[in-house]
Structures are given as C-alpha cells and as structure tokens.
Amino acid sequence: MSSQDESQLPAEPDDSETVLAQQLGPAGLEAIDHKIMTHAQPHWLKLARVLWDAMQAGDLAESDTCMALHVHRAIKLVESGLLEGQGNLLRPRWSEIRLPR
C-alpha cells in the first residue's frame, strides 16, 4: 500500500480497477471474495490486515489498484451481510471487519 494508506479511497472504482475487474471476470472476483471471507475472523480485525492477507494468498501482483479492488469487494461483502464492518471502509487502515455473529 502506498499513499492510499492515509487517504480515503474513492467510493467508485477508477478506470484501472474496472479494467482489472473485467480481466478477472466473475470467477476471479468470486475468488477474491472467498479469500477475504477466509481471512476474516469472528472478532474485529483491521480491514487492511484482512485484505493484505487475502492478497498474499492470491495470484495478483501487489498494487494500489489491486488493494482498491479488494476494498471494494469487502464493501460489497459487508453490504450483502456476509461480513460486518465498522468505520469508513474506504479507509482500510482505520476500519474493521468481522464475520457476522
């Protein structure tokens, strides 16, 4: 992670993130979701930590674009009720997620 550590990510994907998501396709995005769910715990963990672990377990190269895609996938998991989140998830170092109780 770089300068995005301290600032808030945009709420909508940028062009490079959209291209990456298209390249991965539905199966690739589902794989990201699965890795995020695998690394989440029943207790609160920093979103950045969970995403870092998920990225390390995946096949994508580390980049700001990859991290942004993972953040947006985690937000979708929270919105769907598969994860719980607290804080502003667009600021992954300052927010937390967990598996629902």
Secondary structure, DSSP 8 states (H G I E B T S, - for coil): --GGGTS---SS--HHHHHHHHHHHHHHHHHHHHHHHHH--SS-EEHHHHHHHHHHTSSS---HHHHHHHHHHHHHHHHTTSSEEES-TTSGGG-EEE---
